[in-house]
Amino acid sequence: MFDAILLATYGGPEKLEDVAPFLDAVLQGKKIPPARRALVEQRYRRYNGLSPAPQAARNLRDAIISCLSEQQSSTRVYLGNLYTSPTLVDASRTLLKDAPKNVLVFPCSPIGSAPSCQRYRQAAFRALHEASSELPSAPRIVFAPPFCDQEAFQRAFADAILSELAWCELDECGRNGFDVQKHLQTSPKRLILFTAHSIPQNLANCAQYSRQLICTARHIMTRILTAVSANGDAPETLRQTISTRYPQTLNQWLERFEDQALIDALQESLAQRALEMTLAYQSRSGSPRDVWIEPSVEDAVRLYKDANPLLKDVIVVPIGFFFENMETIHDLDVELKEVCEQLQLNYRRAQCVGAQEIMARFIAELSRLDVEDFSESSCLQEECRLQCRLDT
């Protein structure tokens, strides 16, 4: 068991005067054109410098503490950010004063990749190592692996998608009531658009980034279709894939959701309910000369509208983001929404799930596992190749 949990999060500004220092920290060592920085700063100023991410992280921390209290657990919970206070260095110093023996670091990133999960791991490792260098005995530090395959994460998004589908039905029938099963079988075409942050192609290839995302999306839709199928009429291929345990190697799980029989059954079930699903990417940054993964969310919506004249609703599901942040509230709820309105499409969005109680309970349960339940990771020394979850 673990006597300390360190949540490693991105951070974000919470007032106007925080914006410039935050961007200084994020952009340190990067050559960014002044005009690009000014544009990003302007976006934050549009919201009075307030990012929802820090409060969401605090809400998750408090919810985990509440869950641990219910379990009469003495495990302590700490919060450290990459780019804003309290930093991972601050959190590590506070944590080590309490002299824990085993520390579980939880990177708040569901998908494994160098720009996300690995960045949190490396920063937390450096902070804890530096803070413990003068201690007579350092605690054992373990990192939770990417959790896109875990039931809690997928149930939270499945519930959010079902809620948005229900609201689409209410909008259609004048809010006079709805039947979810009838809605899924008779509605006009609706696109479930799963999104994640675009990253450079070479980093995506190393971490099998897109593979993780599309398999996660398939599992979420499988869970939805199985849940709403009348009289258990979901194909057996779908119903057999719902059970997931932790820990499980991510590679085994990915292979299961790349089975062609499952993919065919999923596509057939979606078609019967006038649903489409796809994966696209958002919030690209960096040099335009570099190759980043595509398509963009805007291009994906335009292509689907051209190919499906009956497309009426777009439900956006940001599975690559754990907490609400500027890239969800602006890049999606402002810029992508404008594209949908231009195409005469109804825009709806599932909220990020990081602050939900189901995730807090998941993390609290992780702290009850043994240290040996977590694999050693090589990502502290090299580029991310999902070695924390692969059979090696």
Salt bridges, closest charged atoms under 4 A:
GLU14 OE1 - ARG58 NH2 2.73
ASP18 OD1 - LYS15 NZ 3.21
ASP24 OD1 - ARG37 NH1 2.82
GLU41 OE1 - ARG37 NE 3.80
GLU41 OE2 - ARG45 NH2 3.17
ASP62 OD1 - ARG61 NE 3.07
GLU70 OE1 - ARG361 NH2 3.04
ASP98 OD2 - ARG76 NH1 3.66
ASP149 OD2 - ARG389 NH2 3.04
GLU164 OE1 - ARG348 NE 2.62
GLU169 OE1 - HIS183 ND1 3.18
ASP171 OD1 - ARG175 NH2 2.96
ASP171 OD2 - ARG348 NH1 3.57
GLU172 OE1 - ARG190 NH2 2.56
GLU172 OE1 - LYS312 NZ 3.76
GLU236 OE1 - ARG239 NH1 2.94
GLU258 OE2 - ARG211 NE 2.68
GLU276 OE2 - LYS189 NZ 3.19
ASP299 OD1 - ARG302 NH1 3.65
ASP313 OD2 - ARG190 NE 2.34
GLU324 OE1 - ARG349 NH2 2.77
GLU327 OE2 - HIS197 NE2 2.89
ASP331 OD1 - ARG43 NH1 3.29
ASP333 OD1 - ARG349 NE 2.71
GLU335 OE2 - ARG43 NH2 3.00
GLU335 OE2 - HIS330 NE2 3.40
GLU357 OE2 - ARG361 NH2 2.86
GLU365 OE1 - ARG368 NE 3.65
GLU372 OE2 - ARG140 NH1 3.52
GLU383 OE2 - ARG385 NH2 2.38
